[in-house]
Amino acid sequence: MEKIIFGIDPGIADTGYGFIRVQGGNLECLDYGSIKTPAGQPLPERLQSLYQELRLLLEKYRPQVAAVEQLFFNKNVRTALIVGQARGVALLAVSQQGIPLLDFTPAQVKRAVSAYGQASKLQIQKMVKLILKLEEIPKPDDAADALAVAICGANQRQWR
Protein backbone atom coordinates (compact mmCIF):
# COMPACT_ATOMS: atom_id res chain seq x y z
CA MET A 1 0.00 0.00 0.00
CA GLU A 2 1.25 3.46 -0.92
CA LYS A 3 1.66 6.28 1.59
CA ILE A 4 2.71 9.88 1.10
CA ILE A 5 4.69 11.48 3.90
CA PHE A 6 5.06 15.23 4.35
CA GLY A 7 8.31 16.27 6.04
CA ILE A 8 8.57 19.75 7.58
CA ASP A 9 11.60 21.67 8.82
CA PRO A 10 9.97 24.74 10.40
CA GLY A 11 11.44 28.24 10.25
CA ILE A 12 10.21 31.79 9.87
CA ALA A 13 12.49 32.89 7.03
CA ASP A 14 12.54 29.46 5.38
CA THR A 15 10.33 26.48 6.11
CA GLY A 16 11.64 23.41 4.35
CA TYR A 17 9.19 20.86 3.00
CA GLY A 18 9.51 17.49 1.36
CA PHE A 19 7.04 14.90 0.11
CA ILE A 20 8.02 11.28 -0.30
CA ARG A 21 6.02 8.26 -1.44
CA VAL A 22 6.49 5.00 0.43
CA GLN A 23 5.61 1.78 -1.40
CA GLY A 24 6.75 -1.36 0.31
CA GLY A 25 10.36 -0.68 1.18
CA ASN A 26 10.85 1.87 -1.60
CA LEU A 27 11.04 5.60 -1.01
CA GLU A 28 10.48 8.07 -3.84
CA CYS A 29 10.85 11.85 -3.69
CA LEU A 30 7.77 13.61 -5.04
CA ASP A 31 8.66 17.23 -4.33
CA TYR A 32 10.72 19.44 -2.06
CA GLY A 33 11.48 23.09 -1.55
CA SER A 34 11.33 25.98 0.86
CA ILE A 35 8.62 28.46 1.74
CA LYS A 36 10.27 31.84 2.17
CA THR A 37 8.80 34.85 3.95
CA PRO A 38 10.22 38.39 3.56
CA ALA A 39 12.30 39.59 6.52
CA GLY A 40 10.81 43.09 6.46
CA GLN A 41 7.23 41.88 6.61
CA PRO A 42 5.38 41.97 9.96
CA LEU A 43 5.37 38.61 11.77
CA PRO A 44 1.58 38.04 11.54
CA GLU A 45 1.73 38.46 7.75
CA ARG A 46 4.70 36.10 7.50
CA LEU A 47 2.86 33.47 9.54
CA GLN A 48 -0.28 33.86 7.42
CA SER A 49 1.75 33.49 4.22
CA LEU A 50 3.41 30.36 5.60
CA TYR A 51 0.03 28.91 6.56
CA GLN A 52 -1.46 29.57 3.12
CA GLU A 53 1.50 27.99 1.30
CA LEU A 54 1.39 24.93 3.55
CA ARG A 55 -2.35 24.52 2.92
CA LEU A 56 -1.76 24.62 -0.86
CA LEU A 57 0.93 21.94 -0.60
CA LEU A 58 -1.28 19.76 1.61
CA GLU A 59 -4.16 20.04 -0.85
CA LYS A 60 -1.89 19.21 -3.79
CA TYR A 61 -0.21 16.10 -2.33
CA ARG A 62 -2.77 14.89 0.24
CA PRO A 63 -0.28 13.10 2.51
CA GLN A 64 -1.38 10.33 4.85
CA VAL A 65 1.07 11.38 7.56
CA ALA A 66 3.24 14.41 8.38
CA ALA A 67 6.56 14.47 10.20
CA VAL A 68 8.01 17.58 11.79
CA GLU A 69 11.30 18.31 13.45
CA GLN A 70 11.24 19.59 17.01
CA LEU A 71 12.96 22.86 17.74
CA PHE A 72 16.56 22.74 18.75
CA PHE A 73 16.74 25.30 21.55
CA ASN A 74 18.83 28.18 20.44
CA LYS A 75 20.73 30.56 22.72
CA ASN A 76 18.76 33.37 21.11
CA VAL A 77 15.42 33.08 22.91
CA ARG A 78 13.72 35.63 20.63
CA THR A 79 14.60 33.62 17.53
CA ALA A 80 13.49 30.38 19.20
CA LEU A 81 10.11 31.91 20.05
CA ILE A 82 9.56 33.18 16.51
CA VAL A 83 10.54 29.82 14.99
CA GLY A 84 8.21 28.18 17.51
CA GLN A 85 5.37 30.28 16.14
CA ALA A 86 6.19 29.12 12.60
CA ARG A 87 6.23 25.53 13.85
CA GLY A 88 2.83 26.10 15.46
CA VAL A 89 1.41 27.35 12.15
CA ALA A 90 2.73 24.22 10.42
CA LEU A 91 1.17 22.00 13.09
CA LEU A 92 -2.13 23.84 12.71
CA ALA A 93 -2.17 23.47 8.92
CA VAL A 94 -1.51 19.72 9.23
CA SER A 95 -3.98 19.10 12.05
CA GLN A 96 -6.78 20.97 10.27
CA GLN A 97 -6.49 18.42 7.47
CA GLY A 98 -6.84 15.56 9.98
CA ILE A 99 -3.37 14.26 9.11
CA PRO A 100 -1.55 12.25 11.81
CA LEU A 101 1.61 14.00 12.96
CA LEU A 102 4.93 12.44 13.95
CA ASP A 103 7.34 14.57 15.97
CA PHE A 104 11.11 13.97 15.97
CA THR A 105 14.17 15.44 17.63
CA PRO A 106 17.07 16.47 15.38
CA ALA A 107 19.09 13.51 16.76
CA GLN A 108 16.31 11.05 15.86
CA VAL A 109 16.24 12.40 12.30
CA LYS A 110 20.02 12.14 12.00
CA ARG A 111 20.00 8.55 13.29
CA ALA A 112 17.20 7.55 10.90
CA VAL A 113 19.07 8.89 7.89
CA SER A 114 22.72 8.28 8.76
CA ALA A 115 22.69 5.86 11.74
CA TYR A 116 24.63 8.51 13.70
CA GLY A 117 22.86 11.06 15.91
CA GLN A 118 25.68 13.59 15.62
CA ALA A 119 26.01 13.51 11.82
CA SER A 120 26.94 16.76 10.09
CA LYS A 121 24.56 18.66 7.85
CA LEU A 122 26.56 17.59 4.78
CA GLN A 123 26.47 13.91 5.83
CA ILE A 124 22.68 14.11 6.18
CA GLN A 125 22.32 15.81 2.80
CA LYS A 126 24.44 13.15 1.10
CA MET A 127 22.41 10.36 2.72
CA VAL A 128 19.11 11.98 1.67
CA LYS A 129 20.43 12.10 -1.90
CA LEU A 130 21.46 8.44 -1.71
CA ILE A 131 18.30 7.12 0.00
CA LEU A 132 15.95 8.94 -2.38
CA LYS A 133 18.13 8.24 -5.45
CA LEU A 134 18.34 11.93 -6.36
CA GLU A 135 20.77 13.27 -8.93
CA GLU A 136 22.02 16.00 -6.62
CA ILE A 137 21.83 17.11 -3.01
CA PRO A 138 18.48 18.84 -2.45
CA LYS A 139 18.70 22.60 -2.09
CA PRO A 140 18.10 24.70 -0.11
CA ASP A 141 19.36 23.11 3.12
CA ASP A 142 15.91 23.45 4.71
CA ALA A 143 14.42 21.26 1.97
CA ALA A 144 17.07 18.58 2.48
CA ASP A 145 16.32 18.68 6.21
CA ALA A 146 12.58 18.30 5.53
CA LEU A 147 13.23 15.27 3.31
CA ALA A 148 15.34 13.78 6.11
CA VAL A 149 12.40 14.29 8.50
CA ALA A 150 10.08 12.56 6.00
CA ILE A 151 12.53 9.63 5.73
CA CYS A 152 12.54 9.41 9.53
CA GLY A 153 8.73 9.28 9.40
CA ALA A 154 8.87 6.50 6.82
CA ASN A 155 10.88 4.42 9.28
CA GLN A 156 8.17 4.56 11.95
CA ARG A 157 6.03 1.45 12.25
CA GLN A 158 3.31 3.12 14.32
CA TRP A 159 1.45 4.55 11.31
CA ARG A 160 1.98 1.74 8.79
C-alpha positions as CSV (number, residue, x, y, z in Angstrom):
1,M,0.0,0.0,0.0
2,E,1.3,3.5,-0.9
3,K,1.7,6.3,1.6
4,I,2.7,9.9,1.1
5,I,4.7,11.5,3.9
6,F,5.1,15.2,4.3
7,G,8.3,16.3,6.0
8,I,8.6,19.7,7.6
9,D,11.6,21.7,8.8
10,P,10.0,24.7,10.4
11,G,11.4,28.2,10.3
12,I,10.2,31.8,9.9
13,A,12.5,32.9,7.0
14,D,12.5,29.5,5.4
15,T,10.3,26.5,6.1
16,G,11.6,23.4,4.3
17,Y,9.2,20.9,3.0
18,G,9.5,17.5,1.4
19,F,7.0,14.9,0.1
20,I,8.0,11.3,-0.3
21,R,6.0,8.3,-1.4
22,V,6.5,5.0,0.4
23,Q,5.6,1.8,-1.4
24,G,6.7,-1.4,0.3
25,G,10.4,-0.7,1.2
26,N,10.9,1.9,-1.6
27,L,11.0,5.6,-1.0
28,E,10.5,8.1,-3.8
29,C,10.9,11.8,-3.7
30,L,7.8,13.6,-5.0
31,D,8.7,17.2,-4.3
32,Y,10.7,19.4,-2.1
33,G,11.5,23.1,-1.5
34,S,11.3,26.0,0.9
35,I,8.6,28.5,1.7
36,K,10.3,31.8,2.2
37,T,8.8,34.9,4.0
38,P,10.2,38.4,3.6
39,A,12.3,39.6,6.5
40,G,10.8,43.1,6.5
41,Q,7.2,41.9,6.6
42,P,5.4,42.0,10.0
43,L,5.4,38.6,11.8
44,P,1.6,38.0,11.5
45,E,1.7,38.5,7.8
46,R,4.7,36.1,7.5
47,L,2.9,33.5,9.5
48,Q,-0.3,33.9,7.4
49,S,1.8,33.5,4.2
50,L,3.4,30.4,5.6
51,Y,0.0,28.9,6.6
52,Q,-1.5,29.6,3.1
53,E,1.5,28.0,1.3
54,L,1.4,24.9,3.6
55,R,-2.3,24.5,2.9
56,L,-1.8,24.6,-0.9
57,L,0.9,21.9,-0.6
58,L,-1.3,19.8,1.6
59,E,-4.2,20.0,-0.9
60,K,-1.9,19.2,-3.8
61,Y,-0.2,16.1,-2.3
62,R,-2.8,14.9,0.2
63,P,-0.3,13.1,2.5
64,Q,-1.4,10.3,4.9
65,V,1.1,11.4,7.6
66,A,3.2,14.4,8.4
67,A,6.6,14.5,10.2
68,V,8.0,17.6,11.8
69,E,11.3,18.3,13.4
70,Q,11.2,19.6,17.0
71,L,13.0,22.9,17.7
72,F,16.6,22.7,18.7
73,F,16.7,25.3,21.5
74,N,18.8,28.2,20.4
75,K,20.7,30.6,22.7
76,N,18.8,33.4,21.1
77,V,15.4,33.1,22.9
78,R,13.7,35.6,20.6
79,T,14.6,33.6,17.5
80,A,13.5,30.4,19.2
81,L,10.1,31.9,20.0
82,I,9.6,33.2,16.5
83,V,10.5,29.8,15.0
84,G,8.2,28.2,17.5
85,Q,5.4,30.3,16.1
86,A,6.2,29.1,12.6
87,R,6.2,25.5,13.8
88,G,2.8,26.1,15.5
89,V,1.4,27.4,12.2
90,A,2.7,24.2,10.4
91,L,1.2,22.0,13.1
92,L,-2.1,23.8,12.7
93,A,-2.2,23.5,8.9
94,V,-1.5,19.7,9.2
95,S,-4.0,19.1,12.0
96,Q,-6.8,21.0,10.3
97,Q,-6.5,18.4,7.5
98,G,-6.8,15.6,10.0
99,I,-3.4,14.3,9.1
100,P,-1.6,12.3,11.8
101,L,1.6,14.0,13.0
102,L,4.9,12.4,14.0
103,D,7.3,14.6,16.0
104,F,11.1,14.0,16.0
105,T,14.2,15.4,17.6
106,P,17.1,16.5,15.4
107,A,19.1,13.5,16.8
108,Q,16.3,11.0,15.9
109,V,16.2,12.4,12.3
110,K,20.0,12.1,12.0
111,R,20.0,8.6,13.3
112,A,17.2,7.5,10.9
113,V,19.1,8.9,7.9
114,S,22.7,8.3,8.8
115,A,22.7,5.9,11.7
116,Y,24.6,8.5,13.7
117,G,22.9,11.1,15.9
118,Q,25.7,13.6,15.6
119,A,26.0,13.5,11.8
120,S,26.9,16.8,10.1
121,K,24.6,18.7,7.9
122,L,26.6,17.6,4.8
123,Q,26.5,13.9,5.8
124,I,22.7,14.1,6.2
125,Q,22.3,15.8,2.8
126,K,24.4,13.2,1.1
127,M,22.4,10.4,2.7
128,V,19.1,12.0,1.7
129,K,20.4,12.1,-1.9
130,L,21.5,8.4,-1.7
131,I,18.3,7.1,0.0
132,L,15.9,8.9,-2.4
133,K,18.1,8.2,-5.5
134,L,18.3,11.9,-6.4
135,E,20.8,13.3,-8.9
136,E,22.0,16.0,-6.6
137,I,21.8,17.1,-3.0
138,P,18.5,18.8,-2.5
139,K,18.7,22.6,-2.1
140,P,18.1,24.7,-0.1
141,D,19.4,23.1,3.1
142,D,15.9,23.4,4.7
143,A,14.4,21.3,2.0
144,A,17.1,18.6,2.5
145,D,16.3,18.7,6.2
146,A,12.6,18.3,5.5
147,L,13.2,15.3,3.3
148,A,15.3,13.8,6.1
149,V,12.4,14.3,8.5
150,A,10.1,12.6,6.0
151,I,12.5,9.6,5.7
152,C,12.5,9.4,9.5
153,G,8.7,9.3,9.4
154,A,8.9,6.5,6.8
155,N,10.9,4.4,9.3
156,Q,8.2,4.6,12.0
157,R,6.0,1.4,12.2
158,Q,3.3,3.1,14.3
159,W,1.4,4.5,11.3
160,R,2.0,1.7,8.8
